[in-house]
Amino acid sequence: MVEFTSPAQVEDDPALSIPGMLAARLARDPDDVFAERSGGPDGSWTTVTVREFVDQVNAVAKGLVASGIQPGDRVAIMSRTRYEWTVVDFACWAAGALGVPVYETSSPEQVRWIVSDSGARLAVVETPDHAAAVAQVRDDLPGLTEVLVLDEGAIDTLVTRGADVPDDEIARRSALADGASLATIIYTSGTTGRPKGVELTHGNFVSITREGVAGLGEVCAKPYSRTLLFLPLAHVFARFIEVLCVPSGAVMGHAPNARNLIADLAAFQPTFVLAVPRVFEKVYNSAEQKAGDGASLRIFRWAAKVAITYSRALDTPSGPNPVLRAQHGIADRLVHRKLRAALGGRAEFAVSGGAPLGERLGHFYRGIGVRVLEGYGLTETTAPTAVNRPGLTKVGTVGPAFPGTSVRVDDDGAIWVAGPHVFRGYRHLPEQTAEVLVDGWFKTGDLGSLDDDGYLRITGRSKEIIVTAGGKNVAPALLEDRLRGHPLVSQVVVVGDQRPFIGALVTLDAEMLPGWLAMHGLPSMDVETAATNPAVLEALDRAVARTNEAVSRAESIRKIHVLSTDFTEANGYLTPSLKVKRAQVLKDFAAQIDELYEDTRQND
């Protein structure tokens, strides 16, 4: 048993709520910029002061009151990440209610479960299509009184409806919550089974955001700090940042359409961004592809190698030598500054979570001048529970425990967490709550290790550990993350439970395929053709060999099967937070997995 604690940096205030933090921000500087909104006639962004934001929130909160929403009621919010999402979220808190996020890609059945289990009385959705999805299951939701559509004037409807509600009523309701009060119910994305409702309190958010400002102020609380939210606000990671911007003073922006992300980043120019590893992989792979071939590609790869070597040298006692520093300066002028421009040009930090980033990408981004702070957390921990910090970083780890947090790794490698940011329980599931909350500690279900300095390294999920026929325990995450770094690869599922060796199902990235083929002098082809093309398969075999360099022979991937279809949220193989539904994949592709082991004599 190994345990480390990062001391709290702020004094606990059990009476403080999210509306209380917003009121403190308003009192501190009402004319400070709270957010910027896109959509100006010339593509510009317009500022929203703290006072303007609070006024909008209160006006919408009055509309919720006039709509019959009572303190403690739940309001479902189903929308892409946009400014109105944040307004409705804070308006729920101002009205004494709480928002329940629903992914905007959710099916009618998922909507039915979340709205029913949470007991939501009102739903605010983004589009008529979302309203239609709710309508399909409306007969099963007798407690749902109304559905309002943002694209059809939901905000104006609520403001008009609440015009006669007195200011004192909003002030009264805003003061009802304390740290123990329920702030939201976030439903896990459901890689296995039905999503569970994670109940998070105001105290969870207050603690983790105030500790975040104290412990990561260099990232999020400088006078010029600003961030662009493009991950779903239905996910706890983005929701944490949304609330963090209240005490930190960072300016918040919203980007609802991933297709416009590069343009939005260039226009908004965030100083810190949050993303999942797949985003960082895409930026790197796209940049490599844009480099073309010949001399340009050689220069890009040289510059990438210099960035990684330079970053690794930063971790040595002597640091980069003069020759490497000179090479780094040249690489920056030729390549690195263009890559920083892809993140808006002003990004100093990028916070990565949701899955392991991998040392190669971590060193690459630090080497080009963007410090990637990899972290680890779950919905149940209100997002980060361990994170690398500007002065406390080890690439390849998820950092030390978050301020005010304790992390324990037991003798079986299981990770346990304790702290004021840990959830209070699963909605309507007392037995499952009791299984994971034990003596003040939360059993995460993940596996890892703590080094002598208290830095946590994630090795996998306990439910995903593969035991080969030879009795070897294999954590698939490391293999999957390394192989997924190849530009041709979209998704990887490592298999081999009770089998003679480790294999993998691989899907191809349709966006990257055309450029890769052209760069390698191959004719254009679709994904289905590429999945059996000898040159493509040979490239993937080389990628597998590089992946296997990180593990023993018993843990290495011996064979792969390239699928002609990708895993997506639309076809049911990815969750809304882009995690593979492993059980579903293993079930539906059982025949392809069996093919890997039909003739195993040469692979034993």
DAKALIN-V231434 format. One record per residue. N is the residue number from 0. RES is the residue in three letters. PSI is psi in radians with two decimals (NA if undefined). Layout:
BEGIN
((N,RES,PSI) (N,RES,PSI))
END
This chain:
BEGIN
((0,MET,2.16) (1,VAL,2.39) (2,GLU,2.41) (3,PHE,2.57) (4,THR,2.34) (5,SER,2.10) (6,PRO,2.56) (7,ALA,2.53) (8,GLN,-0.10) (9,VAL,2.67) (10,GLU,2.32) (11,ASP,2.40) (12,ASP,1.60) (13,PRO,-0.26) (14,ALA,-0.21) (15,LEU,2.40) (16,SER,3.08) (17,ILE,-0.80) (18,PRO,-0.59) (19,GLY,-0.69) (20,MET,-0.69) (21,LEU,-0.69) (22,ALA,-0.68) (23,ALA,-0.67) (24,ARG,-0.71) (25,LEU,-0.75) (26,ALA,-0.57) (27,ARG,-0.79) (28,ASP,1.55) (29,PRO,-0.40) (30,ASP,0.02) (31,ASP,2.62) (32,VAL,2.18) (33,PHE,-0.74) (34,ALA,2.91) (35,GLU,2.41) (36,ARG,2.39) (37,SER,2.97) (38,GLY,0.22) (39,GLY,2.77) (40,PRO,-0.47) (41,ASP,0.33) (42,GLY,0.16) (43,SER,2.99) (44,TRP,2.38) (45,THR,2.51) (46,THR,2.62) (47,VAL,2.04) (48,THR,2.92) (49,VAL,-0.77) (50,ARG,-0.79) (51,GLU,-0.72) (52,PHE,-0.82) (53,VAL,-0.72) (54,ASP,-0.74) (55,GLN,-0.77) (56,VAL,-0.81) (57,ASN,-0.67) (58,ALA,-0.71) (59,VAL,-0.65) (60,ALA,-0.68) (61,LYS,-0.67) (62,GLY,-0.62) (63,LEU,-0.72) (64,VAL,-0.81) (65,ALA,-0.39) (66,SER,0.01) (67,GLY,0.12) (68,ILE,2.21) (69,GLN,2.79) (70,PRO,2.31) (71,GLY,-0.20) (72,ASP,2.73) (73,ARG,2.44) (74,VAL,2.09) (75,ALA,2.38) (76,ILE,2.05) (77,MET,1.78) (78,SER,2.77) (79,ARG,2.99) (80,THR,1.90) (81,ARG,2.88) (82,TYR,-0.71) (83,GLU,-0.51) (84,TRP,-0.86) (85,THR,-0.69) (86,VAL,-0.84) (87,VAL,-0.69) (88,ASP,-0.89) (89,PHE,-0.51) (90,ALA,-0.65) (91,CYS,-0.82) (92,TRP,-0.69) (93,ALA,-0.50) (94,ALA,0.07) (95,GLY,0.12) (96,ALA,-2.92) (97,LEU,2.47) (98,GLY,2.46) (99,VAL,1.88) (100,PRO,2.50) (101,VAL,2.19) (102,TYR,2.40) (103,GLU,-0.19) (104,THR,0.10) (105,SER,2.54) (106,SER,2.83) (107,PRO,-0.65) (108,GLU,-0.69) (109,GLN,-0.70) (110,VAL,-0.79) (111,ARG,-0.79) (112,TRP,-0.84) (113,ILE,-0.81) (114,VAL,-0.69) (115,SER,-0.88) (116,ASP,-0.62) (117,SER,-0.39) (118,GLY,0.56) (119,ALA,2.37) (120,ARG,-0.44) (121,LEU,2.51) (122,ALA,2.26) (123,VAL,2.01) (124,VAL,2.89) (125,GLU,-0.80) (126,THR,2.87) (127,PRO,-0.56) (128,ASP,-0.68) (129,HIS,-0.73) (130,ALA,-0.65) (131,ALA,-0.64) (132,ALA,-0.71) (133,VAL,-0.69) (134,ALA,-0.56) (135,GLN,-0.47) (136,VAL,0.21) (137,ARG,-0.58) (138,ASP,-0.38) (139,ASP,0.09) (140,LEU,1.21) (141,PRO,-0.39) (142,GLY,-0.21) (143,LEU,1.98) (144,THR,-0.45) (145,GLU,2.64) (146,VAL,2.13) (147,LEU,2.49) (148,VAL,2.13) (149,LEU,-0.75) (150,ASP,-0.12) (151,GLU,0.46) (152,GLY,0.51) (153,ALA,-0.71) (154,ILE,-0.84) (155,ASP,-0.65) (156,THR,-0.80) (157,LEU,-0.72) (158,VAL,-0.78) (159,THR,-0.75) (160,ARG,-0.57) (161,GLY,0.21) (162,ALA,-0.53) (163,ASP,0.01) (164,VAL,2.21) (165,PRO,2.63) (166,ASP,-0.61) (167,ASP,-0.55) (168,GLU,-0.68) (169,ILE,-0.71) (170,ALA,-0.70) (171,ARG,-0.83) (172,ARG,-0.66) (173,SER,-0.46) (174,ALA,-0.04) (175,LEU,-0.65) (176,ALA,2.55) (177,ASP,-2.95) (178,GLY,-0.51) (179,ALA,-0.18) (180,SER,2.55) (181,LEU,2.29) (182,ALA,-0.55) (183,THR,2.85) (184,ILE,2.01) (185,ILE,2.18) (186,TYR,2.20) (187,THR,2.65) (188,SER,-0.17) (189,GLY,0.99) (190,THR,-0.47) (191,THR,2.20) (192,GLY,-2.96) (193,ARG,2.42) (194,PRO,2.44) (195,LYS,2.47) (196,GLY,1.95) (197,VAL,2.06) (198,GLU,1.99) (199,LEU,2.41) (200,THR,2.93) (201,HIS,-0.69) (202,GLY,-0.61) (203,ASN,-0.86) (204,PHE,-0.72) (205,VAL,-0.83) (206,SER,-0.89) (207,ILE,-0.55) (208,THR,-0.68) (209,ARG,-0.69) (210,GLU,-0.59) (211,GLY,-0.72) (212,VAL,-0.73) (213,ALA,-0.71) (214,GLY,-0.40) (215,LEU,0.62) (216,GLY,-0.55) (217,GLU,-0.45) (218,VAL,-0.83) (219,CYS,-0.05) (220,ALA,0.45) (221,LYS,2.79) (222,PRO,-0.42) (223,TYR,0.20) (224,SER,2.42) (225,ARG,2.54) (226,THR,2.56) (227,LEU,2.04) (228,LEU,2.10) (229,PHE,-0.19) (230,LEU,2.73) (231,PRO,2.30) (232,LEU,-0.17) (233,ALA,-0.25) (234,HIS,2.52) (235,VAL,-0.51) (236,PHE,-0.90) (237,ALA,-0.62) (238,ARG,-0.70) (239,PHE,-0.79) (240,ILE,-0.67) (241,GLU,-0.80) (242,VAL,-0.61) (243,LEU,-0.59) (244,CYS,-0.31) (245,VAL,-1.03) (246,PRO,-0.42) (247,SER,-0.46) (248,GLY,0.06) (249,ALA,2.48) (250,VAL,2.33) (251,MET,2.41) (252,GLY,2.85) (253,HIS,2.41) (254,ALA,1.75) (255,PRO,-0.35) (256,ASN,1.95) (257,ALA,-0.45) (258,ARG,-0.42) (259,ASN,0.25) (260,LEU,-0.77) (261,ILE,-0.75) (262,ALA,-0.69) (263,ASP,-0.71) (264,LEU,-0.74) (265,ALA,-0.65) (266,ALA,-0.72) (267,PHE,-0.60) (268,GLN,1.14) (269,PRO,2.64) (270,THR,-0.37) (271,PHE,2.50) (272,VAL,2.66) (273,LEU,2.41) (274,ALA,2.91) (275,VAL,2.77) (276,PRO,-0.58) (277,ARG,-0.59) (278,VAL,-0.78) (279,PHE,-0.63) (280,GLU,-0.75) (281,LYS,-0.75) (282,VAL,-0.78) (283,TYR,-0.89) (284,ASN,-0.68) (285,SER,-0.71) (286,ALA,-0.70) (287,GLU,-0.71) (288,GLN,-0.70) (289,LYS,-0.38) (290,ALA,-0.29) (291,GLY,-2.34) (292,ASP,-3.01) (293,GLY,-2.40) (294,ALA,-0.67) (295,SER,-0.74) (296,LEU,-0.70) (297,ARG,-0.69) (298,ILE,-0.75) (299,PHE,-0.84) (300,ARG,-0.63) (301,TRP,-0.78) (302,ALA,-0.65) (303,ALA,-0.72) (304,LYS,-0.69) (305,VAL,-0.75) (306,ALA,-0.80) (307,ILE,-0.78) (308,THR,-0.72) (309,TYR,-0.78) (310,SER,-0.74) (311,ARG,-0.65) (312,ALA,-0.48) (313,LEU,-0.41) (314,ASP,0.01) (315,THR,2.72) (316,PRO,-0.65) (317,SER,-0.33) (318,GLY,-3.08) (319,PRO,2.42) (320,ASN,2.94) (321,PRO,-0.67) (322,VAL,-0.77) (323,LEU,-0.65) (324,ARG,-0.71) (325,ALA,-0.76) (326,GLN,-0.68) (327,HIS,-0.67) (328,GLY,-0.72) (329,ILE,-0.78) (330,ALA,-0.61) (331,ASP,-0.77) (332,ARG,-0.62) (333,LEU,-0.65) (334,VAL,-0.87) (335,HIS,-0.72) (336,ARG,-0.54) (337,LYS,-0.62) (338,LEU,-0.68) (339,ARG,-0.61) (340,ALA,-0.52) (341,ALA,-0.36) (342,LEU,0.22) (343,GLY,-0.24) (344,GLY,-0.33) (345,ARG,0.05) (346,ALA,2.12) (347,GLU,-0.57) (348,PHE,2.59) (349,ALA,2.28) (350,VAL,2.10) (351,SER,2.35) (352,GLY,3.10) (353,GLY,-0.53) (354,ALA,2.82) (355,PRO,2.38) (356,LEU,-0.68) (357,GLY,2.47) (358,GLU,-0.64) (359,ARG,-0.87) (360,LEU,-0.64) (361,GLY,-0.81) (362,HIS,-0.63) (363,PHE,-0.88) (364,TYR,-0.68) (365,ARG,-0.63) (366,GLY,-0.44) (367,ILE,0.01) (368,GLY,0.18) (369,VAL,1.94) (370,ARG,2.02) (371,VAL,2.05) (372,LEU,1.69) (373,GLU,2.38) (374,GLY,3.10) (375,TYR,2.37) (376,GLY,3.05) (377,LEU,2.93) (378,THR,-0.69) (379,GLU,-0.27) (380,THR,0.35) (381,THR,0.62) (382,ALA,-2.16) (383,PRO,2.37) (384,THR,-0.21) (385,ALA,2.50) (386,VAL,2.46) (387,ASN,2.51) (388,ARG,2.84) (389,PRO,-0.71) (390,GLY,0.02) (391,LEU,1.30) (392,THR,2.32) (393,LYS,1.92) (394,VAL,2.36) (395,GLY,-0.22) (396,THR,2.99) (397,VAL,0.33) (398,GLY,-3.08) (399,PRO,3.02) (400,ALA,2.50) (401,PHE,2.61) (402,PRO,2.32) (403,GLY,0.19) (404,THR,2.56) (405,SER,2.41) (406,VAL,2.35) (407,ARG,2.41) (408,VAL,2.06) (409,ASP,-3.10) (410,ASP,-0.30) (411,ASP,0.05) (412,GLY,0.09) (413,ALA,2.43) (414,ILE,2.26) (415,TRP,2.59) (416,VAL,2.49) (417,ALA,2.55) (418,GLY,2.96) (419,PRO,-0.07) (420,HIS,-0.03) (421,VAL,2.37) (422,PHE,2.88) (423,ARG,-0.28) (424,GLY,2.96) (425,TYR,2.36) (426,ARG,2.23) (427,HIS,0.34) (428,LEU,1.20) (429,PRO,-0.62) (430,GLU,-0.75) (431,GLN,-0.58) (432,THR,-0.79) (433,ALA,-0.48) (434,GLU,-0.55) (435,VAL,-0.31) (436,LEU,1.83) (437,VAL,2.01) (438,ASP,0.73) (439,GLY,0.05) (440,TRP,2.54) (441,PHE,2.15) (442,LYS,1.94) (443,THR,-0.46) (444,GLY,-0.05) (445,ASP,2.79) (446,LEU,2.56) (447,GLY,-2.95) (448,SER,2.67) (449,LEU,2.27) (450,ASP,-3.08) (451,ASP,-0.34) (452,ASP,0.05) (453,GLY,0.26) (454,TYR,2.32) (455,LEU,2.38) (456,ARG,2.22) (457,ILE,2.28) (458,THR,-0.25) (459,GLY,-3.03) (460,ARG,2.43) (461,SER,-0.62) (462,LYS,-0.25) (463,GLU,-0.04) (464,ILE,2.27) (465,ILE,2.30) (466,VAL,1.95) (467,THR,2.96) (468,ALA,-0.45) (469,GLY,0.03) (470,GLY,0.14) (471,LYS,2.23) (472,ASN,2.19) (473,VAL,2.19) (474,ALA,2.06) (475,PRO,-0.36) (476,ALA,-0.78) (477,LEU,-0.82) (478,LEU,-0.78) (479,GLU,-0.74) (480,ASP,-0.72) (481,ARG,-0.78) (482,LEU,-0.58) (483,ARG,-0.23) (484,GLY,-0.24) (485,HIS,2.40) (486,PRO,-0.43) (487,LEU,-0.35) (488,VAL,2.30) (489,SER,-0.99) (490,GLN,2.68) (491,VAL,2.34) (492,VAL,1.96) (493,VAL,2.39) (494,VAL,3.01) (495,GLY,0.17) (496,ASP,2.15) (497,GLN,0.47) (498,ARG,2.90) (499,PRO,-0.33) (500,PHE,3.01) (501,ILE,2.32) (502,GLY,-3.08) (503,ALA,2.48) (504,LEU,2.33) (505,VAL,2.38) (506,THR,2.69) (507,LEU,2.61) (508,ASP,1.86) (509,ALA,-0.53) (510,GLU,-0.65) (511,MET,-0.36) (512,LEU,-0.88) (513,PRO,-0.77) (514,GLY,-0.69) (515,TRP,-0.76) (516,LEU,-0.81) (517,ALA,-0.71) (518,MET,-0.46) (519,HIS,0.28) (520,GLY,0.49) (521,LEU,2.63) (522,PRO,2.77) (523,SER,2.46) (524,MET,2.74) (525,ASP,3.04) (526,VAL,-0.71) (527,GLU,-0.71) (528,THR,-0.74) (529,ALA,-0.52) (530,ALA,-0.30) (531,THR,0.07) (532,ASN,2.27) (533,PRO,-0.69) (534,ALA,-0.68) (535,VAL,-0.81) (536,LEU,-0.64) (537,GLU,-0.71) (538,ALA,-0.69) (539,LEU,-0.63) (540,ASP,-0.69) (541,ARG,-0.67) (542,ALA,-0.66) (543,VAL,-0.73) (544,ALA,-0.71) (545,ARG,-0.65) (546,THR,-0.73) (547,ASN,-0.22) (548,GLU,-0.33) (549,ALA,-0.09) (550,VAL,2.98) (551,SER,2.92) (552,ARG,-0.66) (553,ALA,-0.41) (554,GLU,-0.09) (555,SER,2.69) (556,ILE,2.11) (557,ARG,-0.61) (558,LYS,2.62) (559,ILE,2.72) (560,HIS,2.10) (561,VAL,2.08) (562,LEU,2.66) (563,SER,-0.03) (564,THR,2.53) (565,ASP,2.87) (566,PHE,2.12) (567,THR,2.92) (568,GLU,-0.62) (569,ALA,-0.67) (570,ASN,0.13) (571,GLY,0.13) (572,TYR,-0.13) (573,LEU,2.54) (574,THR,2.94) (575,PRO,-0.40) (576,SER,0.30) (577,LEU,0.49) (578,LYS,2.46) (579,VAL,2.33) (580,LYS,1.49) (581,ARG,-0.79) (582,ALA,-0.70) (583,GLN,-0.72) (584,VAL,-0.81) (585,LEU,-0.62) (586,LYS,-0.87) (587,ASP,-0.39) (588,PHE,0.54) (589,ALA,-0.66) (590,ALA,-0.73) (591,GLN,-0.62) (592,ILE,-0.74) (593,ASP,-0.64) (594,GLU,-0.57) (595,LEU,-0.45) (596,TYR,0.24) (597,GLU,-0.67) (598,ASP,1.68) (599,THR,0.07) (600,ARG,-0.72) (601,GLN,-0.12) (602,ASN,-0.09) (603,ASP,NA))
END
